[in-house]
């Protein structure tokens, strides 16, 4: 065996790639082997998720799953450096998989285009060493909080808006996200990147903190507590203690409320002037034949994984599982009836 290689499990890994990392007294060869033997799920592949995925890919984490429901838009390129203009209109998870495989072919990387709901969240996180939050909304984070606690998997929360970021390591014994946020605040009461903007260096910082914490945990099994808060504009970084709430339904009582809630059939994507509609029944659409049938009713554009259909002021982005993001409306009822008219009717006819 080459002296620059070592065995981890059954795989032989080139050490040259990781030499600067193995030199670190905190990691060493033992730590590198632990990284290779780890399996992480990154939920959400926007600015935080794509950057975490890149860090962990380059660091040599052996098995990486990335799940994201969305496609790349031009406005993402300001801060999502895994993607380029060529990728606009493509699904984030699959594009990330291709890019990450080109960075490191020694590890296993899977990108899945899916919407995280109470129905599938446990499937994606089960048996992972660690789960990382790259999402942009509290609904999915509450699902992750419950699912990770139930399955006794630690996870790393991260969030960014405007110039403010935060991150917290959450262990099964708590404190958890619901100790920090007991309830999900009303949708329009919290600012999002889509409503107040985001400084493009902020997710780089927060995702670097999340990735560092992930590597530390995978190497040592230790997770530091406390909420780390960053104001990138004011150069302010601090850690705030978070106490476990005596009656926390999740980490104290182990009642997993969010896992019992069925995902609504339509969700307003805050600040994006768009509504996501989920299919009312299991669908496997042929995007080619749907494109053909819609072509007389509006403008149709195809990328390998998404069908874009524009009529009047709305643009539909339709995925092969029947999910659609309808841009140009914030009205759930209107979106649902548009969906019935242009997608569901077609699926029923087939
Ligand atoms: Zn808790």
Boltz pocket constraint, residues with backbone or C-beta under 6 A from the ligand:
constraints:
  - pocket:
      binder: B
      contacts: [[A, 174], [A, 175], [A, 176], [A, 177], [A, 178], [A, 179], [A, 244], [A, 245], [A, 248], [A, 249], [A, 250], [A, 251], [A, 252]]
      max_distance: 6.0
